[in-house]
Amino acid sequence: MAARSSSAPRTADRELYIRRMFDAPRALVFKAWTESAQAAHWWGPQGFEITSCTMDVRPGGTYRIAMRSPQGTVHTKRGVYREVVPDERLVFTYAWEDAAGELGHETVVTVRFADEDGKTRLTLHQAFFESVASRDSHQGGWTSCMDRFAQYLTRG
């Protein structure tokens, strides 16, 4: 019997899962993810400053977030909301925008919000990345972003 092989990359290697528990009610956590005035305070990795944040949170609505790194480089991401289920789920596309306004590789982000005794379990799934290196880079960014988000929630 001949051995079978495949040159297709494993899709699991190009997916990202992050789970975090936040000591805040689900409705408050969801609201902080869907209001641009709040997202501007916590979105992005530690040390990054949001320079603009627009969000039209509805199916077919768009978002665009520009942030400045500690080195002064502006990074912009944008996408389209595919699903919005209040207090439960957000699904949106995610792509980096270059200086000419062109989009790079697009992934899909699903964020789930679950109530656990007055706290919120947030699960983020992002797929499919072009490479494992890209996935790992986003994992670092999202992890730092979630740390900022936790700090933001404690400020009340």
Phi, psi and omega in degrees: 000132182282144176283145178257144176222161180221137177267357180288134178292148178292128182292329180298331178290344184247022177243150179235133175235131174227132177236133179218148175252131179241137181275067180202151179296148183305317181299322179291318179296315179299316181299320179294335177275345188241002176247121184300324180298326178279315181302327180297342180271341186228345186292143177097163181294162176307138177089348179271146178245129177284126179260336172201147182209110176238135183218124173245085191278091176197155178304126183091347177285161183242165171223156176209124182232124176249135181222145180257128178286166176302335179276355177098358180281135178267128178244131182236135175232152179206166180184188184233135176285127178263321179222140174222109177243102186313132178066005182235312190203142170233136174230126181210155175280160186213121177210146176280143179253131178274180184299335180272000180087005179277144180269143174273201181303134182259135173240173177241131180250131173241125178243123179249141181239120181235136178280131174224093178055046178085353175259171181237124171267118179255130176238123179248131176234130178228133181201161347255133181279159178288334183206166176294322179299318178295317177302314182296323177297316178293325178300316178297317180295313180294321180298315177295320178298318179295326176296317177297319181297316178301317178297317180300315181296328181285342180285339177066000000 
